[in-house]
Amino acid sequence: MASCKSSIALNSTDRVGSSHPPRVSGEIHVIIGPMFAGKTTSLLRRIRSERNNGRNVAMIKSSKDTRYAIDSVVTHDGVKFPCWALLDLTSFRHNVGEDAYEKLDVIGIDEAQFFEDLYDFCCKAADNDGKTVILSGLDGDYLRRSFGSVLDIIPLADTVTRLTARCEVCGKNAFFTFRKRAATQTELIGGADLYMPVCRQHYVNGQTVVETSRIVLESTNVHHQTTQLSCLEAATAAAAAVLQSQ
């Protein structure tokens, strides 16, 4: 992650007595939480509000996310907003065009955890280009570890909103995401078929069942050609079934 520092030297528009005022700095607003917390819904609500107030807006999402539509940000309940689907944020300015970029007031970023260049883009867009950046993303992965660069943006942010979902097991506030299938990669894009929001108690319970089931399955299949991944898949499925039956 490169540092984003303002130039110490004053340019012609910053010098005392200049007839041209300096560019006004922008803002960064971060919306985080587990899956199914309404992050995208909150983001679209704010983007629409900005547009209704006469500001020029653009929405970006990762081209990796093809769950509902390629050229739109879509909430879990089907609300859509047209967007630029990109592999990286650095290419946005080139794709949208220099003139169009200069006229933009607000940039929305959905599923921000998928962009490796998130920090540098947000820093430059807000500090140097005067844009208001509103982003939404997961603050943690299914193992409750930092996901992508989303948490790195918090020191840059004007505001941070952490949303909660509803625990699929007990109905309490859910801060965590439980993966219902075994897979080792952090990025496994999916919806309710793969993930469920859970509270702390049921996250811990689910992980305990996964680990216990895995150990039992591996020990009982020690003389068979059952792979560790197969055992993990069965253990994870068992944990998901236990949680959903409670």
Backbone torsions as a table, in degrees:
resi	resn	phi	psi	omega
1	MET	NA	115.0	-179.9
2	ALA	-76.9	151.4	178.0
3	SER	-78.6	152.8	-179.6
4	CYS	-119.8	100.6	-175.3
5	LYS	-117.8	139.2	176.6
6	SER	-74.5	145.4	178.5
7	SER	-66.3	136.7	-179.6
8	ILE	-73.1	-36.0	-178.3
9	ALA	-70.8	138.9	178.2
10	LEU	-81.0	138.5	174.4
11	ASN	-89.9	-178.2	-172.3
12	SER	-63.8	-28.2	-177.9
13	THR	-83.3	-10.8	-178.1
14	ASP	-98.3	-14.1	-172.6
15	ARG	-68.5	146.9	179.5
16	VAL	-59.0	132.6	178.5
17	GLY	90.6	-5.6	-179.9
18	SER	-66.8	144.5	179.9
19	SER	-82.4	-8.7	-179.1
20	HIS	-106.6	120.0	179.9
21	PRO	-68.1	150.4	177.6
22	PRO	-67.4	156.0	177.4
23	ARG	-63.1	134.3	178.9
24	VAL	-74.3	133.0	178.5
25	SER	-68.0	156.0	-179.0
26	GLY	-92.6	-153.1	-178.7
27	GLU	-142.1	158.6	174.2
28	ILE	-130.6	125.7	179.4
29	HIS	-124.4	129.3	-173.2
30	VAL	-115.7	131.1	176.2
31	ILE	-118.8	118.2	-176.7
32	ILE	-129.0	168.4	178.3
33	GLY	154.7	178.6	178.2
34	PRO	-76.5	179.7	175.2
35	MET	-66.9	148.9	178.6
36	PHE	66.8	26.9	177.7
37	ALA	-95.1	-4.6	-179.3
38	GLY	87.6	25.0	-178.3
39	LYS	-63.9	-48.2	-179.8
40	THR	-65.8	-38.9	177.0
41	THR	-60.3	-44.5	178.4
42	SER	-64.3	-41.6	178.4
43	LEU	-61.7	-48.8	-179.0
44	LEU	-64.2	-35.5	177.7
45	ARG	-61.2	-42.6	-179.1
46	ARG	-72.4	-37.5	178.3
47	ILE	-65.2	-43.4	178.3
48	ARG	-64.4	-38.1	177.8
49	SER	-62.5	-43.0	178.0
50	GLU	-62.7	-42.7	179.4
51	ARG	-65.1	-40.7	178.9
52	ASN	-65.9	-23.3	177.0
53	ASN	-87.4	10.1	173.8
54	GLY	90.0	9.6	-179.4
55	ARG	-92.6	146.2	178.2
56	ASN	-80.0	126.5	-174.4
57	VAL	-125.2	155.7	172.5
58	ALA	-144.7	145.9	-179.2
59	MET	-117.5	140.2	178.2
60	ILE	-125.7	141.9	169.1
61	LYS	-139.0	164.6	178.1
62	SER	-73.7	136.1	177.6
63	SER	-69.1	-9.6	175.2
64	LYS	-69.1	-25.6	-175.8
65	ASP	-89.7	98.9	-179.7
66	THR	-115.8	24.7	-173.9
67	ARG	-60.9	-45.7	-172.6
68	TYR	-115.4	-40.7	-179.0
69	ALA	-159.9	152.9	-178.6
70	ILE	-83.1	-40.0	-171.9
71	ASP	-107.6	19.9	179.5
72	SER	-142.7	147.7	166.4
73	VAL	-84.8	128.7	-174.9
74	VAL	-129.4	130.1	176.6
75	THR	-78.1	168.8	179.9
76	HIS	-63.8	-22.7	178.7
77	ASP	-100.5	15.1	168.7
78	GLY	94.2	3.0	177.6
79	VAL	-73.2	132.1	-174.0
80	LYS	-117.2	154.6	172.7
81	PHE	-150.4	129.3	-178.1
82	PRO	-62.4	146.8	-175.7
83	CYS	-150.3	170.7	168.8
84	TRP	-94.9	122.9	177.2
85	ALA	-98.4	112.9	-171.8
86	LEU	-130.2	153.1	173.6
87	LEU	-79.2	-30.6	178.9
88	ASP	-143.6	159.7	-177.8
89	LEU	-82.4	-25.4	-178.2
90	THR	-59.2	-32.1	-177.3
91	SER	-79.3	-7.6	-174.7
92	PHE	-60.7	-47.3	-176.8
93	ARG	-59.9	-41.1	178.8
94	HIS	-67.2	-43.1	-177.0
95	ASN	-67.3	-41.0	-177.5
96	VAL	-78.6	-23.0	-178.7
97	GLY	97.2	144.1	-174.6
98	GLU	-62.1	-44.8	-179.0
99	ASP	-63.6	-45.5	-179.9
100	ALA	-64.5	-37.9	179.3
101	TYR	-64.2	-43.0	-179.5
102	GLU	-61.6	-31.9	-178.1
103	LYS	-82.4	-11.6	-178.9
104	LEU	-70.6	138.9	174.3
105	ASP	-103.6	-37.5	-172.4
106	VAL	-132.6	134.9	176.4
107	ILE	-121.8	122.7	175.8
108	GLY	-100.6	140.2	179.0
109	ILE	-128.8	118.1	178.5
110	ASP	-101.9	150.8	-177.7
111	GLU	51.8	51.2	-172.4
112	ALA	-62.4	-20.9	-177.5
113	GLN	-64.8	-16.3	-178.2
114	PHE	-84.8	-6.5	-176.8
115	PHE	-100.8	114.5	-179.5
116	GLU	-69.3	-27.0	-178.1
117	ASP	-97.2	23.7	-175.7
118	LEU	-59.1	-47.9	-175.7
119	TYR	-59.8	-52.6	-176.6
120	ASP	-63.7	-40.2	-179.5
121	PHE	-63.6	-49.2	-177.9
122	CYS	-63.2	-41.9	-179.1
123	CYS	-61.0	-48.4	-178.6
124	LYS	-68.4	-43.1	-177.7
125	ALA	-61.1	-42.7	-177.5
126	ALA	-82.1	-49.4	-173.8
127	ASP	-74.2	-41.5	-173.7
128	ASN	-100.1	-34.4	-172.9
129	ASP	-103.3	-3.0	175.6
130	GLY	72.3	21.4	-178.3
131	LYS	-89.2	149.2	167.7
132	THR	-91.5	120.0	-179.5
133	VAL	-109.0	124.2	176.5
134	ILE	-119.3	118.9	-176.3
135	LEU	-126.6	150.5	175.5
136	SER	-129.0	145.7	179.7
137	GLY	-175.5	170.6	176.6
138	LEU	-75.8	133.7	176.0
139	ASP	-85.7	-18.8	179.3
140	GLY	-146.7	156.7	177.9
141	ASP	-89.8	-168.6	-175.9
142	TYR	-70.7	-12.6	175.3
143	LEU	-100.8	9.0	179.6
144	ARG	65.1	34.7	174.0
145	ARG	-106.6	157.1	177.9
146	SER	-54.6	136.1	-175.5
147	PHE	-114.1	114.8	179.4
148	GLY	63.9	-146.0	-176.3
149	SER	-106.2	12.3	-174.7
150	VAL	-58.2	-46.2	-178.2
151	LEU	-68.9	-22.6	176.7
152	ASP	-68.2	-20.9	-177.6
153	ILE	-79.3	-21.2	-174.6
154	ILE	-56.0	-42.4	177.3
155	PRO	-63.4	-18.9	179.2
156	LEU	-89.5	-15.9	-165.2
157	ALA	-79.3	145.4	170.2
158	ASP	-77.0	-40.0	177.1
159	THR	-139.8	150.7	174.8
160	VAL	-131.5	124.2	178.6
161	THR	-114.9	119.7	176.9
162	ARG	-106.1	116.7	-179.1
163	LEU	-95.3	156.4	174.7
164	THR	-119.6	153.6	173.7
165	ALA	-100.5	-170.4	176.9
166	ARG	-110.2	123.4	-179.2
167	CYS	-55.3	126.5	-177.0
168	GLU	-69.5	-15.2	-177.9
169	VAL	-93.1	-51.1	-171.6
170	CYS	-118.1	-10.6	178.4
171	GLY	88.6	-2.7	177.3
172	LYS	-73.7	172.1	175.9
173	ASN	-59.1	131.8	-179.6
174	ALA	-108.3	124.0	178.8
175	PHE	-107.2	-9.0	-171.2
176	PHE	-126.9	161.6	-179.5
177	THR	-117.4	123.1	178.6
178	PHE	-101.1	127.4	178.1
179	ARG	-87.8	129.2	-174.5
180	LYS	-89.7	-5.3	178.0
181	ARG	-125.5	152.7	178.4
182	ALA	-82.1	129.0	174.6
183	ALA	-165.6	144.3	-175.7
184	THR	-92.6	-20.2	-177.5
185	GLN	-75.6	144.7	178.5
186	THR	-68.8	-44.7	-178.3
187	GLU	-87.2	103.3	174.3
188	LEU	-136.6	95.8	-171.0
189	ILE	-76.8	131.3	179.5
190	GLY	-175.1	-179.0	-179.3
191	GLY	-120.6	-134.1	-177.3
192	ALA	-66.9	-15.3	176.7
193	ASP	-71.4	-23.7	-176.5
194	LEU	-114.3	-25.7	-170.3
195	TYR	-132.4	155.7	172.8
196	MET	-144.0	139.9	177.0
197	PRO	-79.3	137.5	-178.3
198	VAL	-141.1	156.4	173.4
199	CYS	-78.4	176.5	-178.5
200	ARG	-60.1	-46.6	-177.1
201	GLN	-57.3	-46.7	-175.1
202	HIS	-81.6	-19.7	169.8
203	TYR	-66.4	-49.8	-179.8
204	VAL	-62.0	-43.7	178.2
205	ASN	-58.7	-43.6	-179.3
206	GLY	-64.1	-43.8	179.4
207	GLN	-66.3	-34.6	177.6
208	THR	-64.3	-43.0	178.5
209	VAL	-64.5	-41.2	178.5
210	VAL	-57.9	-51.0	-176.4
211	GLU	-66.0	-43.8	179.9
212	THR	-63.3	-45.2	-179.8
213	SER	-64.3	-39.7	179.9
214	ARG	-61.6	-45.5	-179.3
215	ILE	-62.0	-44.4	179.9
216	VAL	-63.5	-46.0	-178.0
217	LEU	-64.8	-40.9	179.8
218	GLU	-66.2	-38.8	-179.0
219	SER	-70.3	-35.7	-178.9
220	THR	-79.1	-17.0	-179.2
221	ASN	-110.6	21.3	-175.2
222	VAL	-62.1	-27.7	-178.6
223	HIS	-98.5	7.0	179.7
224	HIS	-114.0	169.7	-178.0
225	GLN	-91.6	43.7	176.6
226	THR	-87.1	122.9	-177.6
227	THR	-77.0	162.6	176.8
228	GLN	-61.8	-36.9	179.7
229	LEU	-65.2	-39.6	178.0
230	SER	-61.5	-41.3	177.7
231	CYS	-64.7	-41.3	-179.8
232	LEU	-65.9	-39.2	177.9
233	GLU	-61.8	-45.2	179.7
234	ALA	-65.7	-39.5	-179.9
235	ALA	-65.8	-42.2	179.8
236	THR	-66.2	-42.0	177.2
237	ALA	-61.5	-39.5	178.6
238	ALA	-64.4	-42.5	179.6
239	ALA	-63.2	-43.8	179.3
240	ALA	-62.3	-40.5	179.3
241	ALA	-65.1	-40.1	178.7
242	VAL	-63.3	-46.5	-179.0
243	LEU	-62.4	-45.3	-175.7
244	GLN	-71.5	-17.6	179.0
245	SER	-88.4	-8.0	-176.7
246	GLN	-80.6	NA	NA
